[in-house]
Amino acid sequence: MNIQELSYWEQHFLVPQTDVLIIGGGIVGMLTAIELKQNDKNLSITIAERGFIPQGATTRNAGFACFGSISELMADMQTTPKKDVEALLTKRYQGLQRLRTIVADDAIEYYEHGGYELFTNVAKYEICVSQIDFFNTMAQQAFGTANVYSVEPNANNWNMGSALAIKNKLEGQLNSGKLTLALQAKLQQLNITTLNGVNIETIHEQGNNCQATTNEGYTLHAKKIIVTNNAFAKKLLPQLDITPGRGQVLVTDVIPNLAWKGCFHYDDGYVYFRNIDGRVLLGGGRNINFESENTTQFGLTNDIQTYLKQLLHTLILPNTPYTIAHSWSGIMAFGETKNPIVQQLSPNVYCAVRMGGMGVALGSGTAKEVADLIHF
């Protein structure tokens, strides 16, 4: 469809010039719009989302409300100064708390069952246990809670292929679908327009006017543009340090009397699983083939699906009958550091991207950060 084919109503009401155009209607995009309205209720805001729902990672993630297991934090400490690791830990935790002030816990099925890092390597487990006091001190300095991490004494009751686990008592889980619906309801309350099925091909800045050309040939006009489409931002902003990372996920059918609840991390966080509606949701494994998973293409691969199914059979449910209901994939964004990119790129173009697989935790803080950069 080209601009000549738009109706009178579409030209004048659905695609008008707006104060702020947000490209990407996922968690960060929606939260950025909400933050902007809280800063200035008179702003006109339009969100352009390429999918009929926000598909990249927002509705395709595992629903973990997490901020870092010990082995992940230890790995970060190998390449990142302690103060930066602590700052990112703080940002993740505070982001989760901020999100819970924007949407109610019951609306998003937020449950704080705790998080657990599971080990099959005894030596690695013992090293991580030896670091519990260090990371408890870091966590207490970061957000004021004592004894966040501890050895889990009841892991034998889970009927898993390992009983070695470290608990994170503050970790939670949520329903990503209901989170999306709750945020969309907020957008409607605030009179924020969302255009679905709109794929932005190019953006241009001319003086005080920005233009975004869509795949169907028409142009959206705005005073400011904020790019929030995470791994897909590289197409519009090739200068950014963004590497896409596909995450593959599967979910079982209902398992009667599932013996545990919580979010679990394994293999330095590259594998993750949790309970959901009496089922097991399992994802990850991109570290067994980084090359194939550094992509913005959705899809499943035999090697990673086989790996996940093997873990399900040998580690997670070794003595429990189950069937797999279905599998899917989502697209995350990574870079040289785990910090999001929040920048003013030119007088009227901004970005808030690269959540590093932690969009649930980082989304609200990142949204506030970019929203606070916007001035008219």
KOLDOMAR-78807 format. One line per 3 residues: number of its first residue (from 1); their letters; for each residue z, y, x of C-alpha. Coordinates in Angstrom, 2 decimals, decimal comma. Layout:
NUM> a> Z:Y:X ~ ...;
This chain:
1> mni> 0,00:0,00:0,00 ~ -0,90:3,43:1,40 ~ 0,47:6,84:0,47;
4> qel> -2,38:7,46:-1,99 ~ -1,24:4,44:-4,00 ~ 2,32:5,68:-4,50;
7> syw> 3,10:6,81:-8,03 ~ 4,30:10,29:-8,87 ~ 7,81:8,90:-9,26;
10> eqh> 7,74:7,08:-5,92 ~ 6,48:10,12:-4,05 ~ 9,03:12,51:-5,52;
13> flv> 12,10:10,42:-6,08 ~ 12,10:7,19:-4,09 ~ 10,87:8,48:-0,72;
16> pqt> 11,87:12,16:-0,51 ~ 12,93:13,97:2,62 ~ 16,52:13,06:3,32;
19> dvl> 19,16:14,55:5,59 ~ 19,74:11,25:7,40 ~ 17,51:8,19:7,54;
22> iig> 19,27:5,04:8,76 ~ 16,98:2,30:10,01 ~ 18,68:-1,04:9,43;
25> ggi> 20,76:-1,93:6,40 ~ 23,17:-4,38:7,98 ~ 26,88:-3,99:8,61;
28> vgm> 26,52:-1,08:11,05 ~ 23,89:0,71:8,96 ~ 25,88:0,49:5,75;
31> lta> 29,14:1,50:7,42 ~ 27,42:4,42:9,17 ~ 26,19:5,71:5,82;
34> iel> 29,70:5,41:4,38 ~ 31,21:7,24:7,37 ~ 28,64:10,04:7,09;
37> kqn> 29,46:10,54:3,41 ~ 33,15:10,67:4,23 ~ 32,38:13,38:6,79;
40> dkn> 30,18:15,36:4,37 ~ 29,85:14,30:0,74 ~ 26,83:16,58:0,26;
43> lsi> 24,59:14,76:2,74 ~ 21,58:12,92:1,37 ~ 21,28:9,55:3,08;
46> tia> 18,61:6,87:2,87 ~ 18,82:3,41:4,41 ~ 15,57:1,60:5,24;
49> erg> 16,05:-2,17:5,45 ~ 13,14:-4,41:6,36 ~ 14,44:-7,45:4,46;
52> fip> 15,13:-7,86:0,77 ~ 18,70:-8,32:2,04 ~ 20,02:-7,42:5,52;
55> qga> 19,05:-10,60:7,28 ~ 19,29:-10,12:11,06 ~ 22,90:-11,13:11,58;
58> ttr> 24,80:-9,52:8,69 ~ 24,24:-12,27:6,13 ~ 23,57:-15,00:8,71;
61> nag> 26,69:-14,90:10,88 ~ 29,68:-17,23:10,82 ~ 32,12:-14,80:9,20;
64> fac> 34,54:-14,67:12,13 ~ 36,98:-11,75:12,24 ~ 37,69:-12,32:15,93;
67> fgs> 38,21:-10,22:19,05 ~ 38,27:-12,62:22,01 ~ 39,51:-16,04:23,07;
70> ise> 41,17:-16,47:26,46 ~ 38,26:-18,23:28,18 ~ 35,87:-15,52:26,94;
73> lma> 38,15:-12,78:28,21 ~ 38,55:-14,59:31,53 ~ 34,76:-14,78:31,87;
76> dmq> 34,53:-11,05:31,10 ~ 37,08:-10,31:33,81 ~ 34,76:-11,87:36,39;
79> ttp> 32,20:-9,08:35,95 ~ 34,08:-6,27:34,20 ~ 37,10:-4,18:35,27;
82> kkd> 40,34:-5,01:33,49 ~ 40,57:-1,59:31,86 ~ 37,12:-2,05:30,30;
85> vea> 37,97:-5,52:29,01 ~ 41,14:-4,11:27,48 ~ 39,25:-1,19:25,96;
88> llt> 36,72:-3,52:24,33 ~ 39,53:-5,78:23,06 ~ 41,14:-2,71:21,48;
91> kry> 37,85:-1,57:19,97 ~ 37,25:-4,97:18,37 ~ 40,75:-5,29:16,94;
94> qgl> 40,89:-1,74:15,63 ~ 37,41:-2,17:14,17 ~ 38,59:-5,14:12,12;
97> qrl> 41,57:-3,18:10,82 ~ 39,33:-0,22:9,94 ~ 36,94:-2,51:8,07;
100> rti> 39,86:-3,78:5,99 ~ 40,66:-0,22:4,91 ~ 37,08:0,24:3,68;
103> vad> 36,80:-3,03:1,75 ~ 39,71:-4,96:0,25 ~ 40,71:-8,31:1,73;
106> dai> 40,32:-10,14:-1,57 ~ 36,83:-8,68:-2,13 ~ 35,57:-10,22:1,12;
109> eyy> 37,76:-13,34:1,12 ~ 39,55:-12,27:4,29 ~ 42,09:-14,88:5,36;
112> ehg> 44,17:-14,75:8,52 ~ 44,44:-18,48:9,17 ~ 44,42:-17,84:12,91;
115> gye> 41,90:-18,65:15,59 ~ 41,94:-21,58:18,00 ~ 40,23:-22,23:21,29;
118> lft> 39,57:-25,95:21,65 ~ 39,24:-27,71:25,03 ~ 37,97:-31,10:26,18;
121> nva> 38,30:-30,20:29,87 ~ 41,97:-30,59:30,83 ~ 41,69:-28,55:34,05;
124> kye> 40,08:-25,64:32,22 ~ 42,71:-25,84:29,48 ~ 45,51:-25,67:32,03;
127> icv> 43,94:-22,65:33,73 ~ 43,68:-20,85:30,38 ~ 47,27:-21,77:29,48;
130> sqi> 48,40:-20,29:32,79 ~ 46,81:-16,98:31,74 ~ 48,45:-16,72:28,31;
133> dff> 51,18:-14,33:29,49 ~ 48,60:-12,10:31,20 ~ 46,44:-11,78:28,09;
136> ntm> 49,46:-11,42:25,80 ~ 50,47:-8,42:27,89 ~ 46,93:-7,05:27,63;
139> aqq> 46,87:-7,56:23,86 ~ 50,27:-5,94:23,39 ~ 49,18:-2,92:25,42;
142> afg> 45,89:-2,81:23,52 ~ 47,18:-2,93:19,96 ~ 50,93:-3,34:20,02;
145> tan> 51,45:-6,95:18,90 ~ 53,51:-9,38:20,96 ~ 52,67:-13,03:21,69;
148> vys> 49,19:-13,03:20,22 ~ 48,16:-16,15:22,18 ~ 50,16:-19,38:22,38;
151> vep> 49,75:-23,11:22,96 ~ 49,04:-24,81:19,62 ~ 51,54:-27,69:19,14;
154> nan> 50,04:-29,16:15,96 ~ 46,50:-29,87:17,12 ~ 47,09:-33,65:16,84;
157> nwn> 47,13:-33,22:13,05 ~ 43,52:-32,01:12,95 ~ 41,94:-35,44:13,53;
160> mgs> 39,55:-33,93:16,06 ~ 38,22:-35,35:19,30 ~ 40,63:-33,17:21,28;
163> ala> 44,18:-31,97:20,74 ~ 44,17:-29,26:23,43 ~ 44,14:-25,83:21,84;
166> ikn> 45,32:-22,26:22,32 ~ 46,08:-20,23:19,20 ~ 45,26:-16,58:18,49;
169> kle> 47,61:-15,73:15,62 ~ 45,76:-12,55:14,55 ~ 42,30:-13,98:14,11;
172> gql> 40,84:-14,09:10,62 ~ 37,77:-15,15:8,69 ~ 35,77:-13,67:5,84;
175> nsg> 32,84:-14,28:3,53 ~ 29,85:-12,45:5,02 ~ 27,93:-12,52:1,75;
178> klt> 30,78:-10,91:-0,15 ~ 31,26:-8,38:2,65 ~ 27,63:-7,34:2,20;
181> lal> 28,03:-7,06:-1,57 ~ 31,23:-5,02:-1,19 ~ 29,56:-2,58:1,20;
184> qak> 26,50:-2,28:-1,05 ~ 28,80:-1,44:-3,95 ~ 30,31:1,33:-1,81;
187> lqq> 26,82:2,69:-1,13 ~ 26,09:2,87:-4,83 ~ 29,37:4,66:-5,53;
190> lni> 28,47:7,25:-2,89 ~ 24,87:7,73:-4,18 ~ 23,35:6,42:-0,96;
193> ttl> 19,78:5,19:-1,40 ~ 18,72:1,84:0,06 ~ 15,02:0,97:0,36;
196> ngv> 14,57:-2,77:0,87 ~ 11,45:-4,41:2,22 ~ 10,68:-1,35:4,34;
199> nie> 9,71:-2,15:7,92 ~ 9,70:0,93:10,12 ~ 6,89:0,71:12,69;
202> tih> 7,26:4,02:14,55 ~ 9,51:7,06:14,64 ~ 8,52:10,58:15,71;
205> eqg> 10,40:13,82:16,13 ~ 8,72:17,16:15,55 ~ 11,06:20,10:15,85;
208> nnc> 13,72:19,72:13,18 ~ 11,81:17,07:11,29 ~ 11,74:13,34:11,97;
211> qat> 9,14:10,96:10,65 ~ 9,32:7,21:10,25 ~ 6,09:5,37:9,54;
214> tne> 6,36:2,14:7,56 ~ 4,34:-1,05:7,79 ~ 2,67:-0,11:4,48;
217> gyt> 1,37:3,18:5,83 ~ 3,59:5,75:4,17 ~ 5,98:8,04:6,01;
220> lha> 9,65:8,76:5,42 ~ 10,92:12,22:6,40 ~ 14,42:13,08:7,55;
223> kki> 16,31:15,72:9,49 ~ 18,09:13,02:11,50 ~ 17,32:9,38:12,20;
226> ivt> 19,89:6,75:13,20 ~ 18,62:3,39:14,42 ~ 21,10:0,62:13,57;
229> nna> 18,90:-2,48:13,41 ~ 20,61:-4,15:16,38 ~ 18,37:-6,71:18,15;
232> fak> 15,26:-5,32:16,43 ~ 15,83:-1,81:17,82 ~ 13,92:-2,66:20,99;
235> kll> 10,64:-2,33:19,09 ~ 11,39:1,30:18,20 ~ 13,39:2,14:21,33;
238> pql> 11,97:0,07:24,20 ~ 14,07:1,89:26,79 ~ 17,31:0,33:25,52;
241> dit> 19,04:-2,55:27,32 ~ 18,80:-5,09:24,50 ~ 18,20:-8,82:24,75;
244> pgr> 17,97:-10,67:21,43 ~ 19,95:-13,86:20,98 ~ 19,28:-16,31:18,19;
247> gqv> 22,28:-18,12:16,77 ~ 21,72:-21,42:14,96 ~ 24,20:-22,50:12,30;
250> lvt> 24,76:-25,49:10,02 ~ 27,15:-26,18:7,18 ~ 28,32:-29,51:5,78;
253> dvi> 28,75:-30,57:2,19 ~ 32,30:-30,45:0,83 ~ 34,71:-32,64:2,83;
256> pnl> 37,67:-33,85:0,74 ~ 41,07:-33,10:2,28 ~ 39,77:-31,27:5,34;
259> awk> 42,71:-31,40:7,75 ~ 42,60:-27,85:9,11 ~ 41,88:-24,20:8,39;
262> gcf> 40,93:-21,47:10,83 ~ 38,27:-20,23:13,20 ~ 37,62:-22,35:16,29;
265> hyd> 35,98:-21,48:19,61 ~ 34,67:-23,96:22,16 ~ 32,75:-23,79:25,46;
268> dgy> 33,68:-20,18:26,34 ~ 32,90:-19,11:22,79 ~ 29,29:-20,31:22,81;
271> vyf> 30,23:-22,80:20,09 ~ 32,20:-21,77:17,01 ~ 33,23:-23,47:13,78;
274> rni> 35,43:-22,82:10,77 ~ 36,34:-23,98:7,28 ~ 34,55:-22,43:4,30;
277> dgr> 34,92:-23,62:0,68 ~ 36,08:-27,06:1,82 ~ 33,15:-27,40:4,23;
280> vll> 32,69:-27,07:7,98 ~ 30,46:-24,27:9,24 ~ 29,34:-24,80:12,85;
283> ggg> 27,15:-22,58:15,01 ~ 26,16:-21,61:18,52 ~ 24,93:-23,59:21,50;
286> rni> 22,41:-21,02:22,67 ~ 23,77:-21,44:26,22 ~ 22,05:-24,83:26,51;
289> nfe> 18,68:-23,05:26,30 ~ 18,98:-19,30:26,76 ~ 15,25:-18,93:27,29;
292> sen> 14,25:-20,27:23,90 ~ 17,04:-18,40:22,11 ~ 16,27:-14,94:23,57;
295> ttq> 14,04:-14,19:20,62 ~ 13,83:-12,16:17,42 ~ 12,12:-15,05:15,64;
298> fgl> 14,17:-16,93:13,07 ~ 14,01:-20,70:13,30 ~ 15,70:-23,95:14,30;
301> tnd> 15,10:-26,02:17,44 ~ 15,61:-29,74:17,93 ~ 17,67:-29,44:21,12;
304> iqt> 20,29:-27,10:19,71 ~ 20,46:-28,74:16,30 ~ 20,94:-32,11:18,02;
307> ylk> 23,67:-30,63:20,21 ~ 25,51:-29,14:17,22 ~ 25,28:-32,39:15,26;
310> qll> 26,62:-34,31:18,26 ~ 29,63:-31,97:18,46 ~ 30,20:-32,36:14,75;
313> htl> 30,22:-36,14:15,14 ~ 32,24:-36,49:18,36 ~ 34,53:-33,44:18,49;
316> ilp> 35,01:-31,83:15,09 ~ 34,82:-34,67:12,57 ~ 34,92:-37,86:14,67;
319> ntp> 36,75:-39,93:12,05 ~ 35,58:-38,21:8,87 ~ 32,47:-39,01:6,81;
322> yti> 30,26:-35,97:6,17 ~ 26,73:-34,88:5,31 ~ 24,96:-31,72:6,39;
325> ahs> 23,98:-29,41:3,54 ~ 21,64:-27,04:5,37 ~ 21,00:-25,03:8,55;
328> wsg> 19,81:-21,50:9,33 ~ 19,56:-18,95:12,12 ~ 20,47:-15,32:12,72;
331> ima> 19,57:-12,80:15,40 ~ 22,16:-11,05:17,59 ~ 21,78:-8,47:20,38;
334> fge> 23,17:-8,62:23,91 ~ 22,90:-6,62:27,13 ~ 24,31:-6,21:30,62;
337> tkn> 27,67:-5,21:29,12 ~ 29,37:-6,19:25,88 ~ 29,82:-2,62:24,72;
340> piv> 27,61:-1,39:21,87 ~ 25,04:1,29:22,62 ~ 25,96:4,46:20,73;
343> qql> 23,82:7,37:21,89 ~ 22,08:10,57:20,93 ~ 18,61:9,84:22,30;
346> spn> 17,04:13,21:21,47 ~ 18,04:16,25:19,40 ~ 17,66:14,39:16,10;
349> vyc> 17,44:10,67:16,93 ~ 20,48:8,46:17,47 ~ 21,24:4,77:17,82;
352> avr> 24,16:2,42:17,22 ~ 23,06:-1,05:18,28 ~ 23,84:-4,13:20,43;
355> mgg> 26,94:-5,65:18,87 ~ 27,02:-8,63:21,26 ~ 27,60:-11,10:18,45;
358> mgv> 30,72:-9,17:17,33 ~ 29,25:-7,01:14,57 ~ 32,05:-7,82:12,12;
361> alg> 34,66:-6,58:14,59 ~ 32,70:-3,73:16,16 ~ 30,75:-2,51:13,15;
364> sgt> 33,17:-0,04:11,58 ~ 34,24:1,59:14,85 ~ 30,65:1,83:16,04;
367> ake> 29,63:3,37:12,72 ~ 32,33:6,01:12,95 ~ 31,38:6,77:16,54;
370> vad> 27,72:7,45:15,74 ~ 28,52:9,27:12,49 ~ 30,77:11,66:14,40;
373> lih> 27,82:12,59:16,64 ~ 25,84:13,96:13,68 ~ 26,00:17,72:13,15;
376> f> 23,77:20,01:11,12;
